[in-house]
Every structure is written in C-alpha cells, then in structure tokens.
C-alpha cells in the first residue's frame, strides 16, 4: 500500500512540475514585452506545521511513530534534510528582486535533489 501512495505522490509532483514549467514557458513570452517576469518555485518537503500534521496522519495510517515517518521522509531526500521555510522564502525574494532582473521563465525545483534532473 505504501509503495502505491509513494508512486502516486511522485506522479502528482511530476505533473505539477510540468504544469509549472509550461506556465513558466508560456507566460514569459506573452508578458515579457510588458516587462513582466514569470518564474515559479517547486518546493519539496519543507518543515512547516502543515507538513508535520501530515506526517502525524501518515504515521497514524502506517502504525508507526511520527518520528519514524519523519526519518523515512528525510531518507528519500539526497541532501538528507527537509527545507526550512526561510530557504524557500529567500529564493522567492531573489527571483522577485532586481538582482534577478534578467531571470524569467524559470521553474526552480528546491527539493534537496529528490527529483532527478536531466540537463
């Protein structure tokens, strides 16, 4: 059962990223001439109250301790930890700042290398 849920979550994340990429591709072309930059952030697991509530529910469903659910989630992240909300916020601030004035059409995945990337 757990394997099926993980597969569904991976597919949902993939489709969401594809949608964000499509928007980050289409909107810059149409809005760029007006000086509008369009970028997206695709965050992975981020240590928030909402995530912790989800881990508690997931742990309950699996019959394990919330700490074990957290360890299992972190074990799937190559960097070995979840993001802090401030890390995501700093990326958003950068993309919205004049320091990124020539950056548009970007979908920035911030998931600790959990999503394989082929360049």
C-alpha positions in Angstrom: 0.0 0.0 0.0 2.7 2.5 1.0 4.5 1.9 -2.3 1.4 2.8 -4.2 1.0 6.0 -2.3 4.6 7.0 -2.9 4.2 6.3 -6.7 1.0 8.4 -6.8 2.8 11.3 -4.9 5.8 11.1 -7.4 3.4 11.2 -10.3 1.5 14.2 -8.9 4.7 16.1 -8.2 5.9 15.4 -11.7 2.6 16.6 -13.3 2.6 19.7 -11.0 6.2 20.5 -12.1 5.3 20.0 -15.7 2.4 22.4 -15.3 4.6 25.0 -13.6 7.2 24.6 -16.4 4.5 25.1 -19.0 3.4 28.3 -17.3 6.9 29.4 -16.8 7.5 28.8 -20.5 4.3 30.4 -21.9 3.8 33.4 -19.8 7.2 35.0 -20.2 6.8 35.0 -23.9 3.4 36.8 -23.8 4.2 39.0 -20.8 7.9 39.7 -21.3 7.2 42.6 -23.8 5.4 44.4 -21.0 8.4 43.9 -18.7 6.7 41.2 -16.6 8.9 38.4 -15.4 7.4 35.0 -14.7 9.1 32.4 -12.5 8.0 29.5 -10.4 9.3 27.7 -7.3 8.7 24.0 -7.0 9.4 23.3 -3.3 9.9 19.8 -1.9 9.3 18.8 1.7 9.5 21.9 3.8 9.4 21.9 7.6 6.1 23.6 8.3 3.3 23.0 10.8 1.2 21.6 7.9 3.9 19.1 6.9 4.3 18.0 10.5 0.5 17.5 10.7 0.7 15.4 7.5 3.5 13.3 8.9 1.5 12.6 12.1 -1.5 11.5 9.9 0.8 9.4 7.7 2.4 7.8 10.8 -1.0 7.0 12.3 -2.1 5.4 9.0 1.0 3.3 8.9 1.0 2.4 12.6 4.4 4.0 13.2 5.7 6.8 15.4 5.7 10.3 13.8 9.5 10.4 14.3 9.8 7.3 12.2 7.6 8.9 9.5 9.9 11.9 9.5 13.0 9.7 9.3 11.5 7.8 6.3 10.6 11.1 4.5 14.1 12.5 5.1 15.7 9.3 3.9 14.2 9.9 0.4 16.0 13.3 0.2 19.5 13.0 -1.2 20.6 16.1 0.8 19.5 14.3 4.0 17.2 17.0 5.3 14.0 19.0 4.6 14.0 22.6 3.6 13.4 25.4 6.1 10.7 27.8 5.1 13.2 30.6 5.1 15.2 28.9 2.4 12.2 28.8 0.1 11.4 32.4 1.0 15.0 33.6 0.2 14.7 32.0 -3.3 11.3 33.8 -3.8 12.9 37.1 -2.6 15.8 36.7 -5.0 13.5 36.0 -8.0 11.4 39.0 -7.2 14.4 41.3 -6.7 16.3 43.4 -9.1 19.2 41.0 -8.7 17.2 38.6 -10.9 16.1 41.3 -13.3 17.1 39.2 -16.3 15.7 35.9 -15.0 12.4 34.8 -16.4 10.8 31.6 -17.5 12.4 29.6 -14.6 10.8 26.8 -12.6 13.2 26.4 -9.7 12.9 23.0 -8.0 14.0 23.1 -4.4 13.7 19.6 -3.1 17.2 18.6 -1.9 17.8 16.7 -5.2 14.8 14.4 -4.6 13.6 15.0 -8.2 16.1 13.6 -10.8 17.1 16.3 -13.2 18.4 15.6 -16.7 20.0 18.5 -18.4 
